[in-house]
Amino acid sequence: MDKNRHKALGLSDEQVLEMYETMLLARRIDERMWLLNRAGKIPFVISCQGQEAAQVGAAFALDREKDYALPYYRDMGVVLAFGMTARELMLSGFAKAEDPNSGGRQMPGHFGQKKNRIVTGSSPVTTQVPHAVGIALAGKMEGKDLVTFVTFGEGSSNQGDFHEGANFAGVHKLPVIFMCENNKYAISVPIEKQLACEKVSDRAIGYGMPGVTVDGNDPLAVYEAVKEAADRGRRGEGPTLVETVSYRLTPHSSDDDDRSYRAPEEVAEAKTKDSIITFGAYLKENGIMDDAKEKEINDRIMDLVNEATDYAENAPYANPEDALKYVYAE
C-alpha cells in the first residue's frame, strides 16, 4: 500500500487505527468461537475470517448514525462497527436469553439490532437484498437522508432475490449499496462454476448502475468504493454494486470439511494476503502503530473476548415457553 493513502481519503490516523482494532476484534471473537465449538460449548460457527477488511472498510464509509445495514451471516466486522459488542455476539453464539439478535432463537450470524439499525437476516440466503431495497424506497418516500447497505456472498449473486432487488433499485434510483463479498466459494462450488461472466460487478450494467470490483483485503480500497457509492445514493443518483474480492480462510462453517473441495496449499497461499497482517504492516509503515502498540491492542482485545466469553457462558438460557413468544398474536 502507498504511504499515507488514508490521508488522501480523508481518514485520520485515529480512524484507521480504529478500523484495524475492529478487524482484529472480529478475528479474535471468531477464533474463540471455533475453540468453543470444538470444545462442545457452542453449536455452530460461520466465520468472518479473511473478510474483515471488506466488512470494516465498508462500515466506516457509512453514516453509522442513520444508515441501515442488512448484513449477511459472515458480517461480524460490519455489526461490530455499527455498534454491536463482543459480549452481545458471544451471547448469540451461546444462544442465551440476552442475545440481542433473537433471544437465543436463531443460529449465530443472524444479526439484528434495532437501536443500531442492523436489520435481521434469515437463513435462506439473499432474502436481505429486497429488504434493503424496500427500506431505501421507504426512506426516499419519507424524504430521509439515508442509504441502505446490504451484503451477500458471490453465490447469493446468482439468486433471484439479488436480481429482482437490483432491478427495482436501478429502475427507481434508490440509495442502495449492494456489496458482494466474493470469497471464491459458494460453500464448495468455486467461482468459475458459478458465473459465466468474469466479475460479479459485470452484472451491474444490466440494472443501470455502476459496478466496481476492489481488493477485499484492502480496507482503504473498500472504504473508497463504498464512500463513493454512499455519496451517489445521497445525491439521488441511485444504487451501486461493489464487489470485494478476498478469500474464505476457514471452512464454510463448523459443519463443513473444506479439504474435500480445495487444496491446503491454496488456503496457505491465501493466508499470506491476510488483511490483519497486511493492514497492520501499513499502519507500522506510516508510524501509526509499532510493536508495543500492537501488543497493547491485542492484549486489550483478548481481555474483551475473555470477558465476553465468561459472561455469555454463565448467562441464563431463555425459558422454554419463550420459544412461543412472537410467533402467534398474544
Phi, psi and omega per residue, in radians:
M1 nan 2.495 3.105
D2 -1.164 2.690 -3.135
K3 -1.155 2.431 3.068
N4 0.926 0.563 3.100
R5 -1.035 -0.595 -3.084
H6 -1.111 -0.568 -3.140
K7 -1.127 -0.712 3.123
A8 -1.095 -0.449 3.135
L9 -1.566 0.006 3.140
G10 1.453 0.321 3.128
L11 -1.750 2.390 3.108
S12 -1.460 2.903 3.055
D13 -0.996 -0.698 -3.115
E14 -1.117 -0.698 -3.124
Q15 -1.163 -0.731 -3.125
V16 -1.246 -0.529 3.066
L17 -1.166 -0.690 3.101
E18 -1.148 -0.629 3.074
M19 -1.067 -0.825 3.137
Y20 -1.054 -0.782 -3.131
E21 -1.080 -0.679 3.137
T22 -1.179 -0.726 3.075
M23 -1.062 -0.778 -3.103
L24 -1.178 -0.657 3.109
L25 -1.097 -0.759 3.097
A26 -1.032 -0.787 -3.140
R27 -1.077 -0.803 -3.071
R28 -1.222 -0.618 3.061
I29 -1.126 -0.771 -3.107
D30 -1.085 -0.793 3.124
E31 -1.065 -0.714 3.118
R32 -1.113 -0.676 -3.134
M33 -1.113 -0.638 3.069
W34 -1.091 -0.760 3.122
L35 -1.080 -0.754 3.136
L36 -1.127 -0.659 3.119
N37 -1.150 -0.799 -3.121
R38 -1.195 -0.393 3.080
A39 -1.498 0.020 3.108
G40 1.381 0.281 -3.068
K41 -1.646 -0.517 3.059
I42 -2.252 2.602 -2.917
P43 -1.401 -0.432 -2.899
F44 -2.772 2.480 3.038
V45 -2.334 2.332 2.967
I46 -2.219 2.079 -2.660
S47 -1.693 2.601 3.060
C48 -1.716 -0.041 -2.972
Q49 -1.093 2.178 -3.095
G50 1.782 -0.208 -3.074
Q51 -2.107 0.113 -3.062
E52 -1.089 -0.649 -3.081
A53 -1.094 -0.774 3.140
A54 -1.121 -0.758 -3.075
Q55 -1.133 -0.839 -3.065
V56 -1.326 -0.712 3.093
G57 -0.998 -0.724 3.140
A58 -1.193 -0.821 -3.077
A59 -1.056 -0.647 -3.125
F60 -1.230 -0.315 3.127
A61 -1.480 -0.107 -3.088
L62 -1.764 2.917 3.020
D63 -1.570 1.761 -3.029
R64 -1.366 0.120 3.027
E65 -1.683 -0.375 -3.091
K66 -2.430 -0.282 3.121
D67 -1.367 2.741 3.142
Y68 -1.843 2.377 3.089
A69 -1.915 2.282 3.050
L70 -2.110 1.447 -2.995
P71 -1.393 2.763 2.954
Y72 -1.722 3.106 -2.853
Y73 -1.131 -0.295 3.130
R74 -1.566 -0.051 -2.859
D75 -1.418 0.839 3.121
M76 -1.055 -0.635 3.119
G77 -1.103 -0.678 3.128
V78 -1.134 -0.870 -3.033
V79 -1.224 -0.567 3.047
L80 -1.111 -0.752 3.136
A81 -1.151 -0.538 3.132
F82 -1.444 -0.054 3.009
G83 2.097 -0.026 3.069
M84 -1.287 2.632 -3.064
T85 -1.862 2.852 3.085
A86 -1.010 -0.721 -3.133
R87 -1.079 -0.759 -3.115
E88 -1.141 -0.649 3.110
L89 -1.202 -0.657 3.083
M90 -1.167 -0.684 3.092
L91 -1.040 -0.604 3.086
S92 -1.201 -0.760 3.136
G93 -1.055 -0.669 3.133
F94 -1.505 -0.071 3.138
A95 0.988 0.899 -3.118
K96 -1.678 2.882 -3.064
A97 -1.026 -0.615 -3.080
E98 -1.409 -0.046 3.106
D99 -0.929 2.028 -3.066
P100 -1.236 -0.338 -3.100
N101 -1.233 -0.742 -3.014
S102 -2.734 0.173 -3.098
G103 1.103 0.522 3.100
G104 1.469 0.141 -3.112
R105 -1.479 -0.625 -2.982
Q106 -1.670 2.748 2.985
M107 -1.094 2.716 3.032
P108 -1.007 2.680 3.132
G109 1.566 -0.056 3.070
H110 -1.715 1.353 -2.973
F111 -1.328 2.478 3.034
G112 -2.903 2.262 3.127
Q113 -2.758 1.865 -2.995
K114 -1.019 -0.777 -3.029
K115 -1.111 -0.474 3.115
N116 -1.765 0.205 3.116
R117 0.962 0.690 3.004
I118 -1.743 1.979 -2.996
V119 -1.562 2.268 -3.003
T120 -1.058 2.469 -3.140
G121 -1.829 3.070 -3.072
S122 -2.254 2.802 -3.122
S123 -1.152 -0.688 3.044
P124 -1.113 2.159 -3.006
V125 -1.199 2.620 3.019
T126 1.425 -0.083 3.138
T127 -1.113 -0.345 3.137
Q128 -1.253 -0.342 -3.069
V129 -1.166 -0.925 3.082
P130 -1.072 -0.550 3.093
H131 -1.087 -0.745 3.128
A132 -1.086 -0.679 3.133
V133 -1.160 -0.716 3.122
G134 -1.115 -0.716 3.114
I135 -1.145 -0.697 3.109
A136 -1.120 -0.689 3.096
L137 -1.101 -0.795 3.127
A138 -1.069 -0.748 3.126
G139 -1.072 -0.709 3.140
K140 -1.164 -0.741 -3.138
M141 -1.133 -0.583 -3.130
E142 -1.575 0.034 3.111
G143 1.187 0.504 -3.121
K144 -1.537 2.550 3.102
D145 -1.570 1.447 3.122
L146 -2.504 2.678 2.922
V147 -2.084 2.692 3.014
T148 -1.879 2.489 -3.079
F149 -2.129 2.047 -3.101
V150 -2.192 2.394 -3.114
T151 -2.073 2.758 3.141
F152 -2.925 2.801 3.097
G153 -1.447 2.963 -3.110
E154 -1.187 -0.451 3.044
G155 -1.096 -0.670 3.132
S156 -1.164 -0.409 -3.125
S157 -1.223 -0.087 3.088
N158 -1.721 -0.024 -3.105
Q159 -1.534 2.643 3.140
G160 -1.004 -0.642 -3.108
D161 -1.008 -0.686 3.131
F162 -1.109 -0.848 -3.053
H163 -1.170 -0.717 3.120
E164 -1.155 -0.750 -3.140
G165 -1.136 -0.773 -3.128
A166 -1.137 -0.702 -3.139
N167 -1.114 -0.817 -3.120
F168 -1.106 -0.766 -3.135
A169 -1.118 -0.659 3.129
G170 -1.172 -0.792 -3.132
V171 -1.072 -0.760 -3.044
H172 -1.670 0.140 3.119
K173 0.837 0.993 -3.065
L174 -1.608 2.603 -3.105
P175 -1.384 1.266 -3.128
V176 -2.050 2.365 2.970
I177 -1.874 1.975 3.062
F178 -1.603 2.014 3.133
M179 -2.044 1.979 3.109
C180 -1.599 2.036 3.074
E181 -1.569 1.579 -3.095
N182 -1.392 1.847 3.137
N183 -1.879 0.308 2.985
K184 1.418 -0.236 -3.112
Y185 -2.406 2.265 2.948
A186 -1.653 1.628 -2.891
I187 0.951 -1.660 -3.112
S188 -1.938 0.007 -3.052
V189 -1.623 2.045 -3.116
P190 -1.238 2.754 -3.039
I191 -0.946 -0.656 -3.076
E192 -1.199 -0.291 3.067
K193 -1.691 0.043 -3.136
Q194 -1.837 -0.634 -3.002
L195 -2.164 2.410 3.019
A196 -1.523 -0.467 3.093
C197 -1.443 2.932 -3.047
E198 -1.281 -0.748 -3.042
K199 -2.253 2.625 3.047
V200 -1.058 -0.645 -3.090
S201 -1.156 -0.290 3.082
D202 -1.082 -0.373 -3.081
R203 -1.307 -0.302 -3.043
A204 -1.039 -0.652 -3.044
I205 -1.038 -0.577 3.134
G206 -1.147 -0.329 -3.102
Y207 -1.976 0.233 3.037
G208 1.164 0.624 3.102
M209 -2.367 2.737 3.054
P210 -1.244 2.577 3.058
G211 -2.223 2.384 -3.116
V212 -2.391 2.458 3.085
T213 -1.996 2.234 -3.125
V214 -2.271 2.887 3.112
D215 -1.249 1.939 -3.115
G216 -1.260 -0.119 3.062
N217 -1.604 0.011 -3.092
D218 -2.030 1.763 -3.058
P219 -1.089 -0.474 -3.128
L220 -1.292 -0.640 3.081
A221 -1.133 -0.708 3.128
V222 -1.204 -0.737 3.090
Y223 -0.954 -0.837 -3.088
E224 -1.074 -0.796 -3.110
A225 -1.150 -0.746 -3.098
V226 -1.271 -0.608 3.092
K227 -1.081 -0.779 3.120
E228 -1.094 -0.720 3.124
A229 -1.135 -0.714 3.132
A230 -1.142 -0.746 3.124
D231 -1.081 -0.740 3.099
R232 -1.041 -0.813 -3.126
G233 -1.054 -0.737 -3.125
R234 -1.187 -0.509 3.115
R235 -1.392 -0.025 3.139
G236 1.455 0.315 -3.079
E237 -1.617 0.036 3.016
G238 1.675 -2.930 -2.988
P239 -1.456 2.934 3.083
T240 -2.436 2.515 3.007
L241 -1.861 2.065 3.099
V242 -1.955 2.224 3.069
E243 -1.930 2.156 3.083
T244 -1.891 2.167 -3.073
V245 -1.775 2.048 3.066
S246 -2.441 -2.520 -3.086
Y247 -2.688 2.420 3.110
R248 -1.430 1.961 -3.024
L249 -1.388 -0.223 -3.119
T250 -2.003 3.008 2.920
P251 -1.034 2.921 -3.115
H252 -0.923 -0.776 3.087
S253 -2.685 -3.137 3.136
S254 -1.193 -0.153 3.114
D255 -1.778 0.142 -3.031
D256 -1.971 2.501 3.005
D257 -1.958 1.762 -3.030
D258 -1.328 -0.121 3.130
R259 -1.179 -0.304 -3.121
S260 -1.365 -0.246 -3.087
Y261 -2.356 -0.047 3.036
R262 -2.561 2.586 -3.039
A263 -1.360 2.489 3.092
P264 -0.990 -0.551 3.135
E265 -1.120 -0.620 -3.140
E266 -1.136 -0.748 3.126
V267 -1.160 -0.733 3.139
A268 -1.079 -0.701 3.117
E269 -1.107 -0.754 3.141
A270 -1.089 -0.580 -3.112
K271 -1.161 -0.350 3.103
T272 -1.258 -0.300 3.136
K273 -1.821 0.234 -3.105
D274 -0.935 2.168 -3.054
S275 -1.121 -0.471 3.112
I276 -1.081 -0.695 3.141
I277 -1.332 -0.842 -3.029
T278 -1.219 -0.659 3.133
F279 -1.293 -0.593 3.023
G280 -1.047 -0.723 3.124
A281 -1.140 -0.672 3.090
Y282 -1.060 -0.774 -3.133
L283 -1.112 -0.657 3.130
K284 -1.208 -0.732 3.124
E285 -1.047 -0.554 -3.112
N286 -1.662 0.171 3.061
G287 1.221 0.316 -3.122
I288 -1.536 -0.468 -3.132
M289 -2.461 2.479 2.980
D290 -2.134 -3.114 -3.086
D291 -1.026 -0.687 -3.117
A292 -1.147 -0.748 3.129
K293 -1.143 -0.703 3.123
E294 -1.049 -0.770 3.130
K295 -1.132 -0.731 -3.141
E296 -1.079 -0.755 3.131
I297 -1.117 -0.823 -3.106
N298 -1.099 -0.733 3.124
D299 -1.090 -0.751 -3.124
R300 -1.119 -0.722 -3.140
I301 -1.170 -0.697 3.117
M302 -1.124 -0.624 3.061
D303 -1.069 -0.755 3.118
L304 -1.058 -0.795 -3.100
V305 -1.159 -0.716 3.106
N306 -1.095 -0.777 -3.138
E307 -1.102 -0.765 -3.134
A308 -1.096 -0.729 -3.140
T309 -1.102 -0.856 -3.116
D310 -1.081 -0.766 -3.111
Y311 -1.077 -0.863 -3.065
A312 -1.177 -0.664 -3.124
E313 -1.108 -0.620 -3.089
N314 -1.614 -0.104 -3.124
A315 -1.251 2.675 -3.117
P316 -1.288 2.627 2.974
Y317 -1.340 2.830 3.055
A318 -1.201 2.695 3.038
N319 -1.153 2.471 -3.114
P320 -0.941 -0.685 -3.098
E321 -1.189 -0.300 3.105
D322 -1.172 -0.258 3.099
A323 -1.055 -0.432 -3.120
L324 -1.558 -0.138 3.138
K325 -1.167 2.530 3.102
Y326 1.112 0.248 3.113
V327 -1.695 -0.870 3.097
Y328 -2.024 2.789 3.087
A329 -1.040 2.298 -3.099
E330 -1.293 nan nan
